[in-house]
Amino acid sequence: MDTYATPHSCRATPGVSRMAIAPTDIERRILDFMVEYLRSNTYQPSIREIGERFGIKSTKTVSEHLQALAQKGFLERDPSRSRGVRILGMDMNPDVVSLPCYRELPEGSELRPDRAESFLSLDRKLVPNRGAFVVRAGSDGLPALGVSEGDYLLVEPTVLDLAEEGSVVVVRDEGGVSYRRVSRNGRGVYLRDLRPGSESIRVEDADALDLVGRVSALIHRMDGRDANASLTAH
């Protein structure tokens, strides 16, 4: 059975009237970010976090955007509190989890949802582990996995001992971020680079390995005419 994943869209709750004035582009993006942040963290981002996400240095400017959204009926605000915002008219589906989506994995730094390019909403049954995220495949792709540019890879946190034979993991090392297939034999654990011509490495110290996570699913776009994305679990 095919499962489809689409970027977040705001859906009105039954009984809530349609907004009379549409938000501007930046207001809509701020509102989407707030909804996704709330789904992921159960609390709202602060004004400063909103500013960092959109490159807005002035907290006053962020506050003005929030006030505009409140005046248009999208929010209720308590200006005396940093996170004193309630989103109106949204269907916060408890069966759905919103995951940060990165264009590429940053090297030498922690993953931060406020640095994500966007968010994807997936059924919680597909994402059993907390801390999962999505990364978009680049132009080089991963031919060995059938991955093309623009595809989405679902990555879940794991440790090497739990990574099954043949599973694909994301590893950081001196050369940057790479995708490697786990292989075990009587001599130890090896990580085979999926890029053509690359050599396997033997894991001497699992504790020293910077293991980002395990690739657990591929969201593959069929072609330019198909707006849906099929999800294949691994």
C-alpha positions as CSV (number, residue, x, y, z in Angstrom):
1,M,0.0,0.0,0.0
2,D,1.3,3.4,-1.0
3,T,1.5,6.1,1.7
4,Y,1.8,9.7,0.7
5,A,3.6,12.6,2.5
6,T,3.0,16.2,1.7
7,P,4.4,19.4,3.2
8,H,2.3,21.0,5.9
9,S,-0.8,22.8,5.0
10,C,-3.1,24.7,7.3
11,R,-6.6,23.2,7.7
12,A,-9.5,25.0,9.3
13,T,-11.3,23.4,12.2
14,P,-15.0,22.8,11.6
15,G,-17.1,25.7,12.9
16,V,-14.3,28.3,12.5
17,S,-15.2,30.9,9.9
18,R,-12.9,31.5,6.9
19,M,-10.4,34.3,7.4
20,A,-11.5,37.6,5.8
21,I,-8.0,38.8,5.1
22,A,-5.3,36.5,3.8
23,P,-1.8,36.7,5.4
24,T,1.1,38.1,3.5
25,D,3.8,35.6,2.3
26,I,6.1,36.2,5.3
27,E,3.1,36.0,7.7
28,R,2.0,32.7,6.1
29,R,5.5,31.3,6.5
30,I,5.7,32.4,10.1
31,L,2.3,30.8,10.8
32,D,3.4,27.5,9.2
33,F,6.6,27.5,11.1
34,M,4.7,28.1,14.4
35,V,2.3,25.2,13.7
36,E,5.1,22.8,12.8
37,Y,7.1,23.9,15.8
38,L,4.1,23.4,18.1
39,R,3.5,19.9,16.7
40,S,7.1,18.9,17.2
41,N,7.7,20.5,20.7
42,T,4.2,20.9,22.2
43,Y,4.9,24.6,22.9
44,Q,5.3,27.7,20.7
45,P,8.6,29.2,19.5
46,S,9.7,32.4,21.1
47,I,9.8,35.7,19.2
48,R,13.6,35.4,19.1
49,E,13.4,31.9,17.7
50,I,11.0,33.0,15.0
51,G,13.3,35.9,14.1
52,E,16.3,33.5,13.8
53,R,14.3,31.1,11.6
54,F,13.5,33.9,9.1
55,G,16.6,36.1,9.4
56,I,14.7,38.9,11.1
57,K,17.0,40.7,13.5
58,S,14.4,42.9,15.1
59,T,12.1,41.3,17.7
60,K,9.8,44.3,17.2
61,T,9.4,43.3,13.5
62,V,8.5,39.8,14.5
63,S,6.0,41.1,17.0
64,E,4.4,43.3,14.4
65,H,4.0,40.2,12.1
66,L,2.4,38.3,15.0
67,Q,0.1,41.3,15.7
68,A,-0.9,41.4,12.1
69,L,-1.8,37.7,12.2
70,A,-3.8,38.3,15.4
71,Q,-5.7,41.2,13.8
72,K,-6.5,38.9,10.8
73,G,-7.9,36.3,13.1
74,F,-5.2,33.7,12.9
75,L,-3.8,34.1,16.4
76,E,-4.6,35.2,19.9
77,R,-1.7,36.9,21.7
78,D,-0.6,37.7,25.2
79,P,2.1,40.3,24.6
80,S,3.4,40.0,28.2
81,R,4.7,36.5,27.5
82,S,7.4,35.4,25.1
83,R,5.4,32.3,24.0
84,G,2.0,33.8,24.7
85,V,0.4,32.9,21.4
86,R,-2.5,30.6,20.6
87,I,-3.2,29.5,17.0
88,L,-6.8,29.6,16.0
89,G,-8.6,27.4,13.5
90,M,-6.0,24.7,13.0
91,D,-6.5,21.0,13.0
92,M,-3.6,19.8,15.2
93,N,-4.0,16.1,14.3
94,P,-2.5,13.9,17.1
95,D,-1.9,11.1,14.6
96,V,0.6,13.2,12.6
97,V,4.1,14.2,13.4
98,S,5.9,17.1,11.7
99,L,9.6,16.5,11.0
100,P,12.2,19.1,10.1
101,C,13.5,18.8,6.6
102,Y,17.0,19.8,5.6
103,R,18.3,20.5,2.2
104,E,21.6,19.0,3.3
105,L,23.1,17.8,6.6
106,P,25.3,20.4,8.3
107,E,28.9,19.4,9.0
108,G,30.3,19.6,12.4
109,S,27.1,21.0,14.1
110,E,24.0,19.7,15.7
111,L,20.7,19.5,13.8
112,R,18.3,22.3,14.8
113,P,14.7,22.4,13.7
114,D,14.8,26.2,13.4
115,R,17.5,25.7,10.7
116,A,15.3,23.4,8.6
117,E,14.4,24.3,5.1
118,S,10.8,23.1,5.7
119,F,8.7,20.5,7.5
120,L,7.0,17.3,6.4
121,S,4.0,15.9,8.1
122,L,3.9,12.0,8.3
123,D,1.7,9.5,10.0
124,R,3.1,8.7,13.5
125,K,3.1,5.0,12.8
126,L,5.8,5.6,10.2
127,V,8.0,7.5,12.7
128,P,8.1,5.5,15.9
129,N,11.3,7.2,17.3
130,R,11.7,10.7,18.6
131,G,14.4,12.8,17.0
132,A,13.7,11.7,13.4
133,F,14.2,14.1,10.6
134,V,14.1,14.3,6.8
135,V,16.9,15.3,4.4
136,R,16.6,16.0,0.7
137,A,18.9,14.1,-1.7
138,G,21.3,16.3,-3.7
139,S,22.3,16.2,-7.3
140,D,24.8,13.3,-6.8
141,G,21.9,11.2,-5.4
142,L,22.4,7.7,-4.1
143,P,22.0,5.4,-7.1
144,A,22.6,2.3,-5.0
145,L,19.4,3.0,-3.2
146,G,17.4,4.2,-6.2
147,V,17.5,7.8,-4.8
148,S,17.3,10.7,-7.2
149,E,17.8,14.4,-6.7
150,G,14.9,16.0,-4.7
151,D,13.9,12.7,-3.0
152,Y,13.4,12.7,0.8
153,L,15.2,10.4,3.2
154,L,13.7,9.7,6.6
155,V,16.5,9.4,9.2
156,E,15.9,8.0,12.7
157,P,18.4,8.1,15.6
158,T,20.1,4.7,16.4
159,V,23.2,3.2,17.7
160,L,25.5,0.9,15.8
161,D,24.6,-2.2,17.9
162,L,21.0,-1.8,16.8
163,A,21.7,-1.2,13.1
164,E,20.8,-4.4,11.2
165,E,22.9,-6.0,8.6
166,G,22.5,-4.2,5.3
167,S,20.9,-1.1,6.8
168,V,22.0,2.3,5.7
169,V,23.3,4.8,8.2
170,V,24.4,8.4,8.1
171,V,27.9,9.0,9.4
172,R,30.0,12.2,10.0
173,D,33.7,12.0,9.8
174,E,36.7,14.1,8.6
175,G,35.4,13.9,5.0
176,G,32.0,15.3,5.9
177,V,28.6,13.5,5.9
178,S,28.2,10.2,4.1
179,Y,25.8,7.4,3.7
180,R,27.1,3.9,4.5
181,R,25.8,0.4,4.5
182,V,26.4,-1.8,7.6
183,S,28.2,-5.1,7.0
184,R,29.2,-7.6,9.7
185,N,31.4,-10.6,9.5
186,G,33.6,-12.6,11.8
187,R,36.3,-9.9,11.8
188,G,34.1,-7.0,12.9
189,V,31.7,-4.3,11.7
190,Y,32.3,-2.5,8.4
191,L,30.7,0.6,6.9
192,R,30.6,0.5,3.1
193,D,30.4,3.9,1.4
194,L,27.6,3.9,-1.2
195,R,29.5,6.2,-3.6
196,P,31.1,4.3,-6.5
197,G,34.8,3.5,-6.0
198,S,34.8,4.2,-2.3
199,E,36.2,1.7,0.2
200,S,34.7,0.2,3.3
201,I,35.9,1.3,6.7
202,R,36.2,-1.0,9.7
203,V,34.7,0.3,12.9
204,E,37.4,0.1,15.5
205,D,35.6,2.1,18.3
206,A,31.8,2.3,18.0
207,D,31.8,4.9,20.8
208,A,34.0,7.2,18.7
209,L,31.8,6.9,15.6
210,D,29.7,10.0,14.9
211,L,26.5,8.1,13.9
212,V,23.8,10.6,12.9
213,G,21.1,7.9,12.4
214,R,19.6,5.2,10.2
215,V,17.8,5.8,6.9
216,S,14.4,4.1,7.5
217,A,12.4,5.3,4.6
218,L,12.6,6.9,1.1
219,I,10.1,9.4,-0.2
220,H,10.5,9.2,-3.9
221,R,8.9,11.6,-6.4
222,M,7.7,9.6,-9.4
223,D,7.9,12.3,-12.0
224,G,7.2,16.0,-12.7
225,R,3.6,15.4,-13.4
226,D,2.9,13.5,-10.2
227,A,2.7,15.9,-7.2
228,N,2.5,13.1,-4.7
229,A,5.4,11.3,-3.1
230,S,5.4,7.6,-2.5
231,L,7.1,6.4,0.7
232,T,9.0,3.1,0.7
233,A,10.1,1.8,4.1
234,H,13.5,0.2,4.6
